Amino acid sequence: MDDTRILLAHGNGGRLMRELIANIFNLHLGNPLLDTDADAVALPPLDGDILVTTDGFTVDPLDFPGGDIGSLAVHGAVNDLAVAGAEPRYFTLSALIEEGLEIARLDRYIASFARAARHNHVAVVAGDTKVVRRGEGSGLYLTVAGIGVRRASARLAMGRIGPGDAILVSGPVGDHGVAVMLAREQFGLSGSLHSDSASVLPLTRAVRDFPDLKFMRDPTRGGLATVAHEIARATGHSVVLDQDAVPVRPQVASVCEMLGYDPYFLACEGRVVAVADPIAADEVLARWHALPEGQEAAVIGRIEVGGARVILETGLGGRRVLDELEDDPLPRIC
């Protein structure tokens, strides 16, 4: 029996499963609320609006410059709550592990998850593990359910967005998508670009109480353009993006130019897209610029009456429509 890798027996409910939970998951994630012998746990009373999110995480490779699947899963769930104006409090974690994964690697990813959770003051209160046969997975899938508390006074909703509102982004777009692709060394390409995978809580805390802040979203799958399409569909108005204003790193632009990708559709894992009244947008931008995470934040566009389209204004003064994403040029990135 190979005691260095995950076996199907690690998912059969017996000794190996019990030892796996005790020696990895409980070791790294343990806290007074986590009872690995219970089917359900009771949470302390929460003061404020209770928000719940759930998300599944898969990435290939499991390690990439700037993070790994463990930290990515925390940041993804934290950010979903953060852009809704909430403070994350509790997580559940479900791990789907492929037979053959090195136990040392699993330990490293769960340790990474635990560090990111502690950094965001989140406690894991329940979990589950399953093992699938070799070849039926991609090493490790993580699913996180998150519970947060919202006390922010600002009412964030797409329904509040209207013509004239300004669109902002907290930093360069496309970093995560290109960093993961470079980590695969596809197309003979490699580079030093790091993913933007990070918690956006500092960014959302700084602005979430502004009365004229109307909406926040983290542009993960489908990137900035997909968030813009969601806004256009919900409001019935056009989203106009200024090509010269959208921050894109030179490395991302170069890869996109070589391979025919569009940086506006590439995933981000540590950015916030916000919509605000034009006057409030200046204050949002000032507060973001005062943070290390928001040094490259920018006002990148506006809402225009009618059309329900996403339009890119080019540097030459032209306009082109950004159609909704159909293909997935970079699968399995988040």
C-alpha positions, 0 to 999 in steps of 0.5 A: 500500500502506497502511504504517500498518495491518496487511495480510494480507501481514503474515502470509504469512511474507515481508518484511512479517511479518519486519519486523513481528516485528522492529520490534514483537514482538522490539523490545519482548519481546526477551531472550536466550532469545527467538530469533525464527528458531527453531522451539523454544527450550531453557529453563534448569533450573527448581528446584521443581514446574513449573506450566503454564497457557494462556489466550486473551484478547479484550476489546472495546474493546481499551483500557479504563480501567485497562488494555488487552489487552496488560497484561490478557493478562500479568495473566491468565496471571500470576494463574493461576500465582500462585493455584496457589502458583507464581512465573511465569517464562516465557511464549509469546505468540500474536497473532491480528491482524485486517487493518486494525488500526493498526500504531501500536496494535499496537505500543502493546499489545505494549509494554504487554504487555512492561512488564507482563511485566517488572514480573512478572519474566517472559521471553517465550521463543517466539511466533507471529503470524497475520493474519485478514481484515478483519471476521473478528476484533476487532482483536487476540486474544492467547494466552499459555502460562505456565510457573511454579515452585512452591516453596510448602509449602502444598498448595492443592486444592479437595479440602482444603476442608471445612465451617466453612472461611472464604471470603475475597476480596482486594478489591471484585468486579465492577470489571473487568466494569463498567469495560469496559462503561462504556468501550463507552458502552453504554446511554448510560452512562459513568463513571470506574471503573477495571478491577482488572486487575493482578498478584495476585502480591503477594497470593499471595506473602504467604499461599501458605505458610500450612499452613491455606490450602486454596485460591486462585482468581482470579475472572475469567469468571463472577466470584465466584459462578462460583468459588463454584459450582466449590467447591460442585461439587467438595466437595459442600458449600454455599458461603454468601456474606454479602451485607453482607461482599462488597465492591462499589464503589458505582459497580458496585452502581449499574450493576448495579441499573440494568441488572439485573446481579449483581455476583457474576457479573461478571469481576475481573482482579486479585482472589483468592478464598481458602478457609482454616481459620477461624483461619488466615483471620484471619492471611490477612486481616491480611497482605492488609490490610498490602498496598496491593493488599489494603486492602479484603480481607474474609472474605465467607462460609463452607462449610456441610455438604451441599447443593452450592449457592451461597447468598447471605445478605441483609442482611435475614436472608434467603437466596437461591440463586445459580444457576449462570451461564447467559447472558453479560450482558457478552460479551468482557470477558476 
